[in-house]
Amino acid sequence: MTTQTAASSRRAPARDAAPVITVRGLWKVFGPDPSRVPRSPELAALSRRELMARTGCTAAVREVAFDVAPGEVFVVMGLSGSGKSTLVRCLTRLVEPTAGEVVFEGEDILRADARRLRELRRRKFSMVFQHFGLLPYRRVLENVGYGLEIRGTGRAERVRRAMEVIELVGLDGYAHAYPDELSGGMQQRVGLARALAGDPDVLFFDEPFSALDPLIRRDMQNEVIRLHREVGKTMVFITHDLSEALKLGDRILIMRDGRMVQTGTGDELVGAPADDYVRDFVRDVPRADVLTLRWIMRPPRPGDVLDGPELSPDVVVRDAVRDVLAADRPVKVVADGELLGVVAAEQLLAVLAGPEPR
Ligand SMILES: Nc1ncnc2c1ncn2[C@@H]1O[C@H](COP(=O)(O)OP(=O)(O)OP(=O)(O)O)[C@@H](O)[C@H]1O
């Protein structure tokens, strides 16, 4: 498998700015009297099976907390049933959280009334689902403009904006086609265009490409990367596919049984997996495609000749191979003028040929 990471050729998220979404202590429990579960430390600590046996409840999301920065592509990943969809639906209250906090652009959305929630969903959030949810008797143009129509946008403006995003997702010439005249990949492009039409602040993707053939899927992933570069939207993306997560995500949250196991960049997950579950997930990732020099550099030693080339610690190992092998001395890893370490052929080889993650 080849794996690209999000690091290169991407718009960087504004990590220093206030988060777009802040989640704290979030729980979603299905079953009778669900709110007693997060309130009781004893129940909260039970395994999924024990909790079901004791209370008849399923804790789909347990004590989850994270921030999403403006412009970030934040991926939620985990096996089937780990709670990804429930978690992301809680963020827009398509599923009502049992406990915790969801703050969107400074507003506690768990306090929003029905009217405010409708407004947020129409103006601030957009969703792209696996099953495209297109209206079969409407043409592409009207499907794409549907959200604007609901908002009350006039016809001329609707058409103008719909044509603009239809072009943006590469569907020029198909504005007047019906959904069933399009391939799966093209229908999902319509889904993307529809999500972008209302110029939302956050796009939520729930396994949007799972039903597509691998090649089309790759095209669509590249399309998301391109769109992100062009429009710079904050995105929350659910997948169960690690290579998709690594390719798209600035950061990845790994879930298991409703809990967060680890949140980090791709190289953090591969370089320092939090436990055996994450280690298992990342076992087959080609490490040289994901790890950066930061993870493989060693401290300079007496006797090192330090007048060789310089590279940034964020360069992916695969991209450094040529420079490191061409130099007859260690390559310096330098950030802001400071020497962080050095990399020579032996460090590269340890990654290219080396053992699995610790
Ligand atoms: N409405 C519901 N009522 C009861 N249990 C539910 C409900 N929705 C989800 N669950 C349970 O919550 C857990 C998490 O489900 P969820 O769909 O969020 O997981 P997921 O990681 O998105 O899985 P998948 O990738 O299969 O969609 C599962 O055990 C599921 O059975």
The ligand as an ORCA input file, in Angstrom:
! r2SCAN-3c Opt
* xyz 0 1
  N     -30.100      4.566     17.656
  C     -29.344      3.664     18.295
  N     -29.873      2.905     19.273
  C     -29.129      2.005     19.944
  N     -27.806      1.803     19.733
  C     -27.217      2.537     18.772
  C     -27.956      3.502     17.996
  N     -27.096      4.082     17.127
  C     -25.901      3.498     17.318
  N     -25.966      2.579     18.302
  C     -24.846      1.759     18.807
  O     -23.786      2.604     19.155
  C     -22.534      2.011     18.809
  C     -21.754      2.947     17.908
  O     -22.423      3.034     16.637
  P     -21.916      3.990     15.465
  O     -22.825      3.783     14.313
  O     -21.731      5.358     15.981
  O     -20.490      3.363     15.151
  P     -19.589      3.585     13.866
  O     -18.175      3.541     14.352
  O     -20.027      4.778     13.134
  O     -19.890      2.268     13.048
  P     -20.068      2.084     11.464
  O     -18.718      2.349     10.873
  O     -20.494      0.656     11.347
  O     -21.110      3.071     11.041
  C     -22.849      0.674     18.156
  O     -22.750     -0.318     19.162
  C     -24.290      0.838     17.735
  O     -24.954     -0.398     17.745
*
